[in-house]
């Protein structure tokens, strides 16, 4: 396949609109809506974020968009359009490219995202870079990291630690997990691997939470690492309780000890849940609102004056999360 046939193959799975609303020109032409727009970009790189040995091409396409959707969700925005830059090795076949596209397009369709352009280049390794835009609903402001205040309650939108345990299972080839937990071995393995390969970004949760929250971030590098960014931006600290951390039963089955469960939940990363702070006076209303919509909202700690993160009253002695360069 040449460059342009590769582009056409990738675009087959997406609904197409004629230029200037869809792909085809040197830049995307977008109508001004009068609303606040937010834009993010992120990459998935073979050998860093995934391996073809353990990921299907459809998983890679899904995750490339999912990680960007999570950033948009953390801002309390509704995703709208995306650009996609593909770096493709020679050995990526037409079938591989269709799978890559189908994984991304299915998630795009589920969240109302239009692909409006991008680029393709030859490369020694597979890499996908997505740029994603979103709109803040009228009358609301973007969720930022700088609004947390002492006394605010810290919440997360879903279970923690599953994706990092799934990565460990894939990397180490561990199909054998502890028999002590309430989930069978195969189901536990599959649940954790699913969390790693095809995370579900909490876009609707972020939109609804934006009515109440004071600050927020998505959990991509690890809960402690990401909440640390909120603490720095807000000039505060946080006190977290391990007993309040939501985890899947599959993680309890996989981990060899309670300490390992907590390590995955606090530092694992790639869960792409949202972590937010809510003023204490609004916490009860926030929980009721989310419950009415069928969304979980899990309180895991409080914001403090002391500019440090503590876990069960003590400074955490382990690592805080993933970094590309140390």
Order of alpha helices (4+ residues) and beta strands (2+ residues): alpha-beta-alpha-beta-alpha-beta-beta-beta-alpha-alpha-alpha-beta-alpha-beta-alpha-alpha-beta-alpha-beta-beta-beta
